[in-house]
Amino acid sequence: MSTTNGTSTPVATYTKKDFESGIDPRWCPGCGDYSIINQVQKTLPNVGVPRENIVFISGIGCSSRFPYYMNNYGMHTLHGRAPSFASGLKVSRPELMVWVVTGDGDALAIGGNHFIHAMRRNLDLKILLFNNRIYGLTKGQVSPTSELGKKTKSTPHGSPDYPFNPPALALGAGATFVARTVDIEGVHMGSVLKAAAEHKGSAFVEIYQNCPVFNDGAYTFMTEKAVKADAQLRMEHGKPLLFGKDNRKGIRFNPQSAELEMVTLGEGGVTEKDILVHDAKREDPTFAFMLANLNTKPGFPTPIGVLRDVRKPTADEITWQLIQAAKSKKGETPVQKLLSGGDTWEIK
């Protein structure tokens, strides 16, 4: 059997095994990377793209071993430069589905500029950022997402730096798809990955990922069974932002303070009608940005799910429109016009 990818070209029917390279992944026992690659390999058979048209590009770090374990094309590139390689590939080969696998250090420290400009340009790339809040490959230094006061090998007395909030950074850079998920939430992660695959434009997914060796328990504040109901806000487009045991808590927008506030149904006359309905398709990213920063407020839950999912022309689409327009003009080619134009000078 086969499916089509929106054209008359048939696409083979794949299984998870078709995307396994046969090389056993080499991460530390208990690493969240195992869960992530498992969900990616489960997702790809359902994206409607031929396997030979799917590419994974990585930089440097534990996460960047990813392409070796995938049975499709891929490149293990330079530290922080994976978005640059991916950008060139996507613009030159727009038919490819290009994924970038990176970590909090690779993407947000040495690769910070490359990351924000990939988001700004709205290239059709899917960037997966494995966020373990530590430099794992180099054995435990503070990273750009490590919390304030974090004691590590490079900050033995505590980090004086405020951390990046990756989804907020992506939104600020103009990303058209921004989401967050957690390594141990397999079903949730699968749904987020599928949504990212279906998006046309800059897709950014932050994945909270545990490092059992150098930063074990980084996310237990929201993943432990005893606390997760109150600590996680599962966002779904078109549904009210409810959480907590029996969904009795919610997020409301206060027009007087222009802030999001946490309320409890039944208290002070609060009903479900007062709860903010999540709109991931909203063009204005203001509410998405407020939600991305929600967990920076003491006592508030951590949002997971899709924060933003809007469609805009991508840089690769616009580039090829310009190329086709230039080709359709008769007479001098753009290069000939440039060389024979009046904007020249003489060196004597």
C-alpha atoms as a printed R data frame, in Angstrom:
    type eleno elety resid chain resno       x      y       z
1   ATOM     1    CA   MET     A     1   0.000  0.000   0.000
2   ATOM     2    CA   SER     A     2   1.011  3.610  -0.421
3   ATOM     3    CA   THR     A     3  -0.230  7.091   0.280
4   ATOM     4    CA   THR     A     4   0.302 10.382  -1.505
5   ATOM     5    CA   ASN     A     5   1.964 13.555  -0.312
6   ATOM     6    CA   GLY     A     6  -0.626 15.910  -1.709
7   ATOM     7    CA   THR     A     7   0.354 15.140  -5.308
8   ATOM     8    CA   SER     A     8  -0.102 12.205  -7.614
9   ATOM     9    CA   THR     A     9   3.246 10.804  -6.478
10  ATOM    10    CA   PRO     A    10   2.730  7.741  -4.268
11  ATOM    11    CA   VAL     A    11   4.537  7.564  -0.948
12  ATOM    12    CA   ALA     A    12   5.511  4.189   0.447
13  ATOM    13    CA   THR     A    13   3.871  2.929   3.616
14  ATOM    14    CA   TYR     A    14   6.491  2.961   6.349
15  ATOM    15    CA   THR     A    15   6.781  1.614   9.865
16  ATOM    16    CA   LYS     A    16   8.884  2.805  12.780
17  ATOM    17    CA   LYS     A    17  11.493  0.177  11.958
18  ATOM    18    CA   ASP     A    18  12.046  1.724   8.513
19  ATOM    19    CA   PHE     A    19  13.556  4.765  10.246
20  ATOM    20    CA   GLU     A    20  15.899  2.795  12.519
21  ATOM    21    CA   SER     A    21  19.474  2.725  11.220
22  ATOM    22    CA   GLY     A    22  20.396 -0.528  12.941
23  ATOM    23    CA   ILE     A    23  23.065  1.242  15.006
24  ATOM    24    CA   ASP     A    24  22.289  0.954  18.698
25  ATOM    25    CA   PRO     A    25  21.914  4.445  20.222
26  ATOM    26    CA   ARG     A    26  24.721  5.237  22.663
27  ATOM    27    CA   TRP     A    27  23.379  7.518  25.354
28  ATOM    28    CA   CYS     A    28  23.648  7.104  29.104
29  ATOM    29    CA   PRO     A    29  21.143  4.660  30.629
30  ATOM    30    CA   GLY     A    30  17.983  6.563  31.490
31  ATOM    31    CA   CYS     A    31  18.706  9.474  29.142
32  ATOM    32    CA   GLY     A    32  15.595 11.188  27.809
33  ATOM    33    CA   ASP     A    33  17.062 11.051  24.285
34  ATOM    34    CA   TYR     A    34  15.892  7.444  23.978
35  ATOM    35    CA   SER     A    35  12.284  8.501  24.459
36  ATOM    36    CA   ILE     A    36  12.646 11.337  21.951
37  ATOM    37    CA   ILE     A    37  14.103  9.226  19.146
38  ATOM    38    CA   ASN     A    38  11.428  6.609  19.767
39  ATOM    39    CA   GLN     A    39   8.658  9.166  19.270
40  ATOM    40    CA   VAL     A    40  10.330 10.716  16.208
41  ATOM    41    CA   GLN     A    41  10.606  7.287  14.573
42  ATOM    42    CA   LYS     A    42   6.947  6.630  15.383
43  ATOM    43    CA   THR     A    43   5.902  9.980  13.893
44  ATOM    44    CA   LEU     A    44   7.758  9.906  10.569
45  ATOM    45    CA   PRO     A    45   5.771  7.049   8.967
46  ATOM    46    CA   ASN     A    46   2.702  9.298   9.166
47  ATOM    47    CA   VAL     A    47   4.034 12.547   7.675
48  ATOM    48    CA   GLY     A    48   3.387 11.596   4.033
49  ATOM    49    CA   VAL     A    49   6.955 12.290   2.894
50  ATOM    50    CA   PRO     A    50   9.252  9.760   1.158
51  ATOM    51    CA   ARG     A    51  12.011  8.622   3.484
52  ATOM    52    CA   GLU     A    52  14.677  9.761   1.017
53  ATOM    53    CA   ASN     A    53  13.268 13.300   1.267
54  ATOM    54    CA   ILE     A    54  13.639 13.525   5.044
55  ATOM    55    CA   VAL     A    55  16.894 14.929   6.433
56  ATOM    56    CA   PHE     A    56  18.166 15.292  10.020
57  ATOM    57    CA   ILE     A    57  20.918 17.818  10.715
58  ATOM    58    CA   SER     A    58  22.627 18.208  14.075
59  ATOM    59    CA   GLY     A    59  25.352 20.297  15.663
60  ATOM    60    CA   ILE     A    60  27.471 19.201  18.638
61  ATOM    61    CA   GLY     A    61  26.309 17.627  21.880
62  ATOM    62    CA   CYS     A    62  24.719 14.434  23.179
63  ATOM    63    CA   SER     A    63  21.571 15.146  21.148
64  ATOM    64    CA   SER     A    64  23.619 15.594  17.991
65  ATOM    65    CA   ARG     A    65  24.360 11.890  17.656
66  ATOM    66    CA   PHE     A    66  20.764 11.625  16.480
67  ATOM    67    CA   PRO     A    67  21.402 11.375  12.695
68  ATOM    68    CA   TYR     A    68  23.528  8.237  13.147
69  ATOM    69    CA   TYR     A    69  20.556  6.360  14.549
70  ATOM    70    CA   MET     A    70  18.089  7.431  11.847
71  ATOM    71    CA   ASN     A    71  17.708  5.527   8.584
72  ATOM    72    CA   ASN     A    72  17.480  8.505   6.275
73  ATOM    73    CA   TYR     A    73  19.797 11.248   5.069
74  ATOM    74    CA   GLY     A    74  21.513 13.367   7.674
75  ATOM    75    CA   MET     A    75  24.520 15.450   8.621
76  ATOM    76    CA   HIS     A    76  26.444 15.884  11.870
77  ATOM    77    CA   THR     A    77  27.746 19.428  11.494
78  ATOM    78    CA   LEU     A    78  29.533 22.135  13.500
79  ATOM    79    CA   HIS     A    79  28.859 23.421  16.992
80  ATOM    80    CA   GLY     A    80  25.829 25.718  16.871
81  ATOM    81    CA   ARG     A    81  25.758 25.847  13.067
82  ATOM    82    CA   ALA     A    82  23.133 23.206  12.320
83  ATOM    83    CA   PRO     A    83  20.453 25.833  11.429
84  ATOM    84    CA   SER     A    84  22.840 27.376   8.883
85  ATOM    85    CA   PHE     A    85  23.475 24.055   7.150
86  ATOM    86    CA   ALA     A    86  19.750 23.293   7.292
87  ATOM    87    CA   SER     A    87  18.872 26.716   5.853
88  ATOM    88    CA   GLY     A    88  21.121 26.240   2.838
89  ATOM    89    CA   LEU     A    89  19.773 22.763   2.213
90  ATOM    90    CA   LYS     A    90  16.131 23.814   2.498
91  ATOM    91    CA   VAL     A    91  16.486 26.811   0.180
92  ATOM    92    CA   SER     A    92  18.336 24.777  -2.461
93  ATOM    93    CA   ARG     A    93  16.127 21.694  -2.117
94  ATOM    94    CA   PRO     A    94  12.677 22.960  -1.069
95  ATOM    95    CA   GLU     A    95  11.047 19.547  -1.568
96  ATOM    96    CA   LEU     A    96  12.967 18.123   1.419
97  ATOM    97    CA   MET     A    97  11.592 17.908   4.963
98  ATOM    98    CA   VAL     A    98  14.484 19.205   7.077
99  ATOM    99    CA   TRP     A    99  14.762 18.595  10.809
100 ATOM   100    CA   VAL     A   100  17.377 20.142  13.116
101 ATOM   101    CA   VAL     A   101  18.317 18.316  16.307
102 ATOM   102    CA   THR     A   102  20.092 20.441  18.889
103 ATOM   103    CA   GLY     A   103  20.536 21.050  22.605
104 ATOM   104    CA   ASP     A   104  20.278 24.018  24.941
105 ATOM   105    CA   GLY     A   105  24.017 24.701  24.729
106 ATOM   106    CA   ASP     A   106  24.430 24.015  21.015
107 ATOM   107    CA   ALA     A   107  21.440 26.149  19.975
108 ATOM   108    CA   LEU     A   108  21.419 28.967  22.497
109 ATOM   109    CA   ALA     A   109  25.083 29.660  23.299
110 ATOM   110    CA   ILE     A   110  27.470 29.384  20.356
111 ATOM   111    CA   GLY     A   111  24.508 28.860  18.024
112 ATOM   112    CA   GLY     A   112  22.294 31.661  19.331
113 ATOM   113    CA   ASN     A   113  22.504 33.899  16.266
114 ATOM   114    CA   HIS     A   114  21.929 31.024  13.865
115 ATOM   115    CA   PHE     A   115  18.884 29.912  15.844
116 ATOM   116    CA   ILE     A   116  17.135 33.282  16.050
117 ATOM   117    CA   HIS     A   117  17.677 34.066  12.372
118 ATOM   118    CA   ALA     A   118  16.301 30.688  11.291
119 ATOM   119    CA   MET     A   119  13.194 31.589  13.291
120 ATOM   120    CA   ARG     A   120  13.091 35.174  11.998
121 ATOM   121    CA   ARG     A   121  13.312 34.160   8.345
122 ATOM   122    CA   ASN     A   122  10.474 31.643   8.728
123 ATOM   123    CA   LEU     A   123  12.348 28.920   6.888
124 ATOM   124    CA   ASP     A   124  10.456 25.644   6.678
125 ATOM   125    CA   LEU     A   125  12.628 23.876   9.267
126 ATOM   126    CA   LYS     A   126  11.614 21.734  12.225
127 ATOM   127    CA   ILE     A   127  13.981 22.468  15.128
128 ATOM   128    CA   LEU     A   128  13.939 20.093  18.100
129 ATOM   129    CA   LEU     A   129  15.771 21.493  21.120
130 ATOM   130    CA   PHE     A   130  16.602 18.912  23.808
131 ATOM   131    CA   ASN     A   131  16.712 21.009  26.979
132 ATOM   132    CA   ASN     A   132  18.394 19.311  29.937
133 ATOM   133    CA   ARG     A   133  19.622 22.620  31.417
134 ATOM   134    CA   ILE     A   134  23.238 21.459  31.472
135 ATOM   135    CA   TYR     A   135  26.222 20.767  29.232
136 ATOM   136    CA   GLY     A   136  26.060 16.975  29.281
137 ATOM   137    CA   LEU     A   137  28.627 16.048  26.632
138 ATOM   138    CA   THR     A   138  31.383 18.063  28.358
139 ATOM   139    CA   LYS     A   139  30.340 16.721  31.744
140 ATOM   140    CA   GLY     A   140  28.276 19.198  33.643
141 ATOM   141    CA   GLN     A   141  28.894 22.898  33.048
142 ATOM   142    CA   VAL     A   142  26.219 25.591  33.321
143 ATOM   143    CA   SER     A   143  24.191 26.112  30.117
144 ATOM   144    CA   PRO     A   144  22.110 29.044  28.801
145 ATOM   145    CA   THR     A   145  18.977 27.453  30.302
146 ATOM   146    CA   SER     A   146  20.414 26.542  33.711
147 ATOM   147    CA   GLU     A   147  18.455 28.166  36.497
148 ATOM   148    CA   LEU     A   148  19.740 31.170  38.442
149 ATOM   149    CA   GLY     A   149  22.012 30.008  41.274
150 ATOM   150    CA   LYS     A   150  22.731 26.631  39.652
151 ATOM   151    CA   LYS     A   151  25.906 25.048  41.073
152 ATOM   152    CA   THR     A   152  27.910 23.265  38.391
153 ATOM   153    CA   LYS     A   153  31.549 22.531  37.599
154 ATOM   154    CA   SER     A   154  31.821 25.929  35.932
155 ATOM   155    CA   THR     A   155  29.753 27.762  38.581
156 ATOM   156    CA   PRO     A   156  30.734 26.141  41.904
157 ATOM   157    CA   HIS     A   157  29.230 29.003  43.897
158 ATOM   158    CA   GLY     A   158  26.063 29.247  41.823
159 ATOM   159    CA   SER     A   159  25.286 30.763  38.445
160 ATOM   160    CA   PRO     A   160  24.746 34.545  38.424
161 ATOM   161    CA   ASP     A   161  23.040 34.393  35.012
162 ATOM   162    CA   TYR     A   162  19.337 34.472  34.280
163 ATOM   163    CA   PRO     A   163  18.379 31.641  31.902
164 ATOM   164    CA   PHE     A   164  16.899 31.818  28.454
165 ATOM   165    CA   ASN     A   165  13.267 30.812  28.057
166 ATOM   166    CA   PRO     A   166  13.525 28.994  24.688
167 ATOM   167    CA   PRO     A   167   9.852 29.228  23.598
168 ATOM   168    CA   ALA     A   168   9.735 32.928  24.489
169 ATOM   169    CA   LEU     A   169  12.970 33.471  22.562
170 ATOM   170    CA   ALA     A   170  11.561 31.662  19.517
171 ATOM   171    CA   LEU     A   171   8.349 33.700  19.669
172 ATOM   172    CA   GLY     A   172  10.311 36.912  20.000
173 ATOM   173    CA   ALA     A   173  12.317 35.953  16.919
174 ATOM   174    CA   GLY     A   174   9.120 35.436  14.915
175 ATOM   175    CA   ALA     A   175   8.732 31.643  14.833
176 ATOM   176    CA   THR     A   176   5.384 30.627  13.351
177 ATOM   177    CA   PHE     A   177   5.183 27.342  15.291
178 ATOM   178    CA   VAL     A   178   6.321 27.066  18.902
179 ATOM   179    CA   ALA     A   179   5.669 24.187  21.280
180 ATOM   180    CA   ARG     A   180   6.941 22.481  24.420
181 ATOM   181    CA   THR     A   181   6.772 18.864  25.506
182 ATOM   182    CA   VAL     A   182   8.460 16.478  27.974
183 ATOM   183    CA   ASP     A   183  10.593 13.394  27.348
184 ATOM   184    CA   ILE     A   184   8.566 11.087  29.603
185 ATOM   185    CA   GLU     A   185   5.206 12.186  28.155
186 ATOM   186    CA   GLY     A   186   5.397  9.942  25.084
187 ATOM   187    CA   VAL     A   187   1.868 10.346  23.753
188 ATOM   188    CA   HIS     A   188   1.945 14.099  24.243
189 ATOM   189    CA   MET     A   189   5.337 14.355  22.565
190 ATOM   190    CA   GLY     A   190   4.087 12.331  19.593
191 ATOM   191    CA   SER     A   191   1.158 14.693  19.060
192 ATOM   192    CA   VAL     A   192   3.429 17.760  19.241
193 ATOM   193    CA   LEU     A   193   5.933 16.245  16.784
194 ATOM   194    CA   LYS     A   194   3.144 15.432  14.338
195 ATOM   195    CA   ALA     A   195   1.845 19.016  14.550
196 ATOM   196    CA   ALA     A   196   5.362 20.337  13.918
197 ATOM   197    CA   ALA     A   197   5.756 18.026  10.920
198 ATOM   198    CA   GLU     A   198   2.508 19.294   9.428
199 ATOM   199    CA   HIS     A   199   3.457 22.951   9.883
200 ATOM   200    CA   LYS     A   200   4.807 24.948   6.946
201 ATOM   201    CA   GLY     A   201   7.328 27.406   8.314
202 ATOM   202    CA   SER     A   202   9.736 27.772  11.221
203 ATOM   203    CA   ALA     A   203   8.716 25.095  13.720
204 ATOM   204    CA   PHE     A   204  10.376 25.060  17.130
205 ATOM   205    CA   VAL     A   205   9.814 22.349  19.734
206 ATOM   206    CA   GLU     A   206  11.438 22.547  23.155
207 ATOM   207    CA   ILE     A   207  11.667 19.102  24.761
208 ATOM   208    CA   TYR     A   208  12.329 18.977  28.494
209 ATOM   209    CA   GLN     A   209  14.858 16.153  28.682
210 ATOM   210    CA   ASN     A   210  16.397 14.611  31.769
211 ATOM   211    CA   CYS     A   211  20.159 14.100  32.055
212 ATOM   212    CA   PRO     A   212  20.436 11.303  34.667
213 ATOM   213    CA   VAL     A   213  24.198 11.757  35.089
214 ATOM   214    CA   PHE     A   214  24.851 15.503  35.269
215 ATOM   215    CA   ASN     A   215  21.440 17.044  36.029
216 ATOM   216    CA   ASP     A   216  19.167 14.299  37.249
217 ATOM   217    CA   GLY     A   217  15.695 15.348  38.333
218 ATOM   218    CA   ALA     A   218  15.759 18.726  36.576
219 ATOM   219    CA   TYR     A   219  12.037 18.522  35.877
220 ATOM   220    CA   THR     A   220  10.651 16.480  38.761
221 ATOM   221    CA   PHE     A   221   8.887 19.638  39.949
222 ATOM   222    CA   MET     A   222   6.414 19.057  37.105
223 ATOM   223    CA   THR     A   223   6.749 15.372  36.210
224 ATOM   224    CA   GLU     A   224   6.300 13.595  39.541
225 ATOM   225    CA   LYS     A   225   2.926 11.871  39.776
226 ATOM   226    CA   ALA     A   226   2.062 13.606  43.037
227 ATOM   227    CA   VAL     A   227   2.447 17.119  41.575
228 ATOM   228    CA   LYS     A   228   1.997 16.930  37.790
229 ATOM   229    CA   ALA     A   229  -1.753 17.668  37.778
230 ATOM   230    CA   ASP     A   230  -1.126 21.046  39.408
231 ATOM   231    CA   ALA     A   231   2.262 21.660  37.808
232 ATOM   232    CA   GLN     A   232   1.397 21.099  34.142
233 ATOM   233    CA   LEU     A   233  -0.902 23.194  31.968
234 ATOM   234    CA   ARG     A   234  -1.760 21.136  28.884
235 ATOM   235    CA   MET     A   235  -2.674 23.566  26.139
236 ATOM   236    CA   GLU     A   236  -5.053 22.483  23.368
237 ATOM   237    CA   HIS     A   237  -6.230 24.804  20.619
238 ATOM   238    CA   GLY     A   238  -9.840 25.857  21.084
239 ATOM   239    CA   LYS     A   239 -10.099 24.549  24.647
240 ATOM   240    CA   PRO     A   240 -10.104 26.440  27.967
241 ATOM   241    CA   LEU     A   241  -6.819 26.555  29.875
242 ATOM   242    CA   LEU     A   242  -7.802 24.295  32.760
243 ATOM   243    CA   PHE     A   243  -5.525 22.163  34.939
244 ATOM   244    CA   GLY     A   244  -5.241 20.619  38.375
245 ATOM   245    CA   LYS     A   245  -7.122 17.743  39.902
246 ATOM   246    CA   ASP     A   246 -10.523 17.450  38.177
247 ATOM   247    CA   ASN     A   247  -9.576 20.544  36.110
248 ATOM   248    CA   ARG     A   248 -10.721 22.850  38.886
249 ATOM   249    CA   LYS     A   249  -7.977 25.419  38.292
250 ATOM   250    CA   GLY     A   250  -7.631 27.671  35.292
251 ATOM   251    CA   ILE     A   251  -5.887 30.622  33.673
252 ATOM   252    CA   ARG     A   252  -7.828 33.861  33.238
253 ATOM   253    CA   PHE     A   253  -6.859 37.091  31.513
254 ATOM   254    CA   ASN     A   254  -7.304 40.124  33.716
255 ATOM   255    CA   PRO     A   255  -7.985 43.146  31.466
256 ATOM   256    CA   GLN     A   256  -7.305 45.605  34.298
257 ATOM   257    CA   SER     A   257  -3.762 44.378  34.960
258 ATOM   258    CA   ALA     A   258  -3.256 43.023  31.416
259 ATOM   259    CA   GLU     A   259  -1.856 39.850  32.978
260 ATOM   260    CA   LEU     A   260  -2.694 36.172  33.162
261 ATOM   261    CA   GLU     A   261  -3.872 35.062  36.570
262 ATOM   262    CA   MET     A   262  -4.574 31.710  38.176
263 ATOM   263    CA   VAL     A   263  -8.091 31.078  39.453
264 ATOM   264    CA   THR     A   264 -10.167 28.232  40.881
265 ATOM   265    CA   LEU     A   265 -13.588 27.320  39.527
266 ATOM   266    CA   GLY     A   266 -16.338 27.997  42.043
267 ATOM   267    CA   GLU     A   267 -14.326 30.505  44.058
268 ATOM   268    CA   GLY     A   268 -15.350 34.162  43.882
269 ATOM   269    CA   GLY     A   269 -18.005 33.331  41.318
270 ATOM   270    CA   VAL     A   270 -15.449 32.007  38.787
271 ATOM   271    CA   THR     A   271 -16.956 29.768  36.113
272 ATOM   272    CA   GLU     A   272 -15.503 28.054  33.058
273 ATOM   273    CA   LYS     A   273 -16.701 31.008  30.965
274 ATOM   274    CA   ASP     A   274 -14.067 33.141  32.716
275 ATOM   275    CA   ILE     A   275 -11.217 30.847  31.656
276 ATOM   276    CA   LEU     A   276  -9.044 31.861  28.705
277 ATOM   277    CA   VAL     A   277  -9.603 29.690  25.627
278 ATOM   278    CA   HIS     A   278  -6.320 28.765  23.996
279 ATOM   279    CA   ASP     A   279  -5.929 30.086  20.456
280 ATOM   280    CA   ALA     A   280  -2.733 28.753  18.874
281 ATOM   281    CA   LYS     A   281  -3.833 30.180  15.516
282 ATOM   282    CA   ARG     A   282  -3.925 33.760  16.763
283 ATOM   283    CA   GLU     A   283  -1.788 35.939  14.487
284 ATOM   284    CA   ASP     A   284  -0.735 38.277  17.300
285 ATOM   285    CA   PRO     A   285   1.786 36.342  19.460
286 ATOM   286    CA   THR     A   286   1.090 38.357  22.627
287 ATOM   287    CA   PHE     A   287  -0.900 35.675  24.447
288 ATOM   288    CA   ALA     A   288   1.478 32.950  23.270
289 ATOM   289    CA   PHE     A   289   4.363 34.955  24.733
290 ATOM   290    CA   MET     A   290   2.513 35.432  28.022
291 ATOM   291    CA   LEU     A   291   1.863 31.692  28.217
292 ATOM   292    CA   ALA     A   292   5.490 30.897  27.370
293 ATOM   293    CA   ASN     A   293   6.524 32.959  30.409
294 ATOM   294    CA   LEU     A   294   3.772 31.668  32.691
295 ATOM   295    CA   ASN     A   295   5.976 29.239  34.619
296 ATOM   296    CA   THR     A   296   8.417 32.027  35.525
297 ATOM   297    CA   LYS     A   297   5.748 33.294  37.949
298 ATOM   298    CA   PRO     A   298   5.887 31.592  41.375
299 ATOM   299    CA   GLY     A   299   3.152 29.030  41.888
300 ATOM   300    CA   PHE     A   300   2.015 28.948  38.256
301 ATOM   301    CA   PRO     A   301   2.009 25.754  36.150
302 ATOM   302    CA   THR     A   302   4.340 24.993  33.249
303 ATOM   303    CA   PRO     A   303   2.525 25.109  29.881
304 ATOM   304    CA   ILE     A   304   3.115 22.188  27.514
305 ATOM   305    CA   GLY     A   305   1.672 21.763  24.036
306 ATOM   306    CA   VAL     A   306   1.486 24.070  21.033
307 ATOM   307    CA   LEU     A   307   1.796 27.755  21.910
308 ATOM   308    CA   ARG     A   308   1.587 29.132  18.369
309 ATOM   309    CA   ASP     A   309   0.776 27.673  14.942
310 ATOM   310    CA   VAL     A   310   0.204 30.258  12.190
311 ATOM   311    CA   ARG     A   311   0.857 30.174   8.449
312 ATOM   312    CA   LYS     A   312   2.973 32.784   6.692
313 ATOM   313    CA   PRO     A   313   4.962 32.663   3.433
314 ATOM   314    CA   THR     A   314   8.299 31.028   4.153
315 ATOM   315    CA   ALA     A   315  11.734 32.310   3.172
316 ATOM   316    CA   ASP     A   316  12.281 29.311   0.904
317 ATOM   317    CA   GLU     A   317   8.944 29.883  -0.848
318 ATOM   318    CA   ILE     A   318   9.703 33.567  -1.379
319 ATOM   319    CA   THR     A   319  13.224 32.787  -2.611
320 ATOM   320    CA   TRP     A   320  11.932 30.455  -5.309
321 ATOM   321    CA   GLN     A   321   9.230 32.927  -6.310
322 ATOM   322    CA   LEU     A   322  11.988 35.478  -6.878
323 ATOM   323    CA   ILE     A   323  14.006 32.952  -8.886
324 ATOM   324    CA   GLN     A   324  11.042 32.069 -11.077
325 ATOM   325    CA   ALA     A   325  10.211 35.740 -11.601
326 ATOM   326    CA   ALA     A   326  13.797 36.446 -12.667
327 ATOM   327    CA   LYS     A   327  13.759 33.489 -15.056
328 ATOM   328    CA   SER     A   328  10.543 34.679 -16.677
329 ATOM   329    CA   LYS     A   329  12.016 38.059 -17.662
330 ATOM   330    CA   LYS     A   330  13.257 38.286 -21.234
331 ATOM   331    CA   GLY     A   331  16.473 39.936 -22.306
332 ATOM   332    CA   GLU     A   332  19.389 40.314 -19.970
333 ATOM   333    CA   THR     A   333  19.753 37.950 -17.056
334 ATOM   334    CA   PRO     A   334  20.143 39.500 -13.580
335 ATOM   335    CA   VAL     A   335  23.861 38.672 -13.654
336 ATOM   336    CA   GLN     A   336  24.344 40.287 -17.063
337 ATOM   337    CA   LYS     A   337  22.436 43.340 -15.928
338 ATOM   338    CA   LEU     A   338  24.582 43.611 -12.817
339 ATOM   339    CA   LEU     A   339  27.842 43.321 -14.743
340 ATOM   340    CA   SER     A   340  26.844 45.819 -17.397
341 ATOM   341    CA   GLY     A   341  25.084 48.269 -15.097
342 ATOM   342    CA   GLY     A   342  26.143 51.773 -14.225
343 ATOM   343    CA   ASP     A   343  27.132 51.064 -10.628
344 ATOM   344    CA   THR     A   344  30.797 50.563 -11.440
345 ATOM   345    CA   TRP     A   345  34.063 52.280 -10.621
346 ATOM   346    CA   GLU     A   346  37.647 52.393 -11.785
347 ATOM   347    CA   ILE     A   347  40.744 51.744  -9.702
348 ATOM   348    CA   LYS     A   348  43.737 53.779 -10.912
